[in-house]
């Protein structure tokens, strides 16, 4: 019996003035439900820069609107993939 994955990779897109960045991170999850992945991704996004946030346009504005960050994607990954990615991200 194959064990279900309880790890995910999350990709965020950041817009900071004229610059755009892509941030990748891996996370352990308590279960493999899509709703759990979404909650984890939203929590990480909201706390990405800390401090006061403004939710708008499916993302958050930080530092009085100077920085905008949104979720680009997230998906389940295997424990083996998590272990490798966790070393480098």
C-alpha positions in Angstrom: 0.0 0.0 0.0 1.4 3.3 -1.1 1.5 6.1 1.5 -0.1 9.3 0.5 2.1 12.4 0.2 1.9 15.0 2.9 4.4 17.5 1.4 3.9 20.3 -1.0 5.9 22.7 -3.1 4.6 26.3 -3.1 5.5 29.0 -5.7 4.8 32.7 -5.0 5.1 35.6 -7.4 6.3 38.9 -6.1 6.0 42.3 -7.8 8.2 45.0 -6.2 8.2 48.2 -8.3 9.6 47.3 -11.7 11.0 44.0 -10.5 9.3 40.6 -10.4 10.5 37.6 -8.4 9.5 33.9 -8.0 9.8 32.4 -4.5 9.7 28.6 -4.0 9.4 26.7 -0.7 8.5 23.3 0.5 6.2 22.5 3.4 5.1 19.5 5.5 1.3 19.0 5.8 -0.8 17.2 8.3 -2.8 15.5 5.5 -3.1 15.4 1.7 -6.3 17.3 1.3 -6.5 20.1 -1.2 -8.2 22.4 1.4 -5.2 21.8 3.7 -2.7 22.8 1.0 -4.7 25.9 0.2 -4.9 27.0 3.9 -1.1 26.4 4.4 -0.3 28.3 1.2 -2.6 31.2 2.2 -1.1 31.4 5.7 2.5 31.4 4.4 1.6 34.1 1.8 -0.1 36.3 4.4 3.0 36.1 6.7 5.6 36.3 3.9 6.8 39.8 4.7 5.2 40.1 8.2 3.6 43.2 9.4 0.4 44.8 8.1 -1.1 43.4 4.9 -3.9 44.4 2.5 -5.7 41.6 0.7 -6.5 42.5 -2.9 -6.3 40.9 -6.4 -6.0 37.3 -5.0 -2.8 38.3 -3.1 -1.5 40.6 -0.5 0.1 44.1 -0.5 2.9 44.7 2.0 4.8 47.8 3.0 2.0 50.3 2.3 1.3 48.8 -1.1 4.9 48.8 -2.4 5.2 45.0 -2.6 2.5 42.6 -4.0 2.7 38.8 -3.5 0.4 36.1 -4.7 0.3 32.4 -5.0 1.4 31.2 -8.4 1.0 27.4 -7.7 1.2 24.6 -5.2 1.2 20.8 -5.6 1.8 17.7 -3.6 5.3 16.2 -3.8 6.8 12.9 -2.5 8.7 12.7 0.7 11.9 12.0 -1.3 11.3 15.1 -3.4 10.7 17.1 -0.3 14.0 16.0 1.3 16.0 17.0 -1.8 14.2 20.3 -2.3 14.4 21.2 1.4 18.2 21.2 1.2 18.3 23.8 -1.6 15.2 26.0 -1.3 
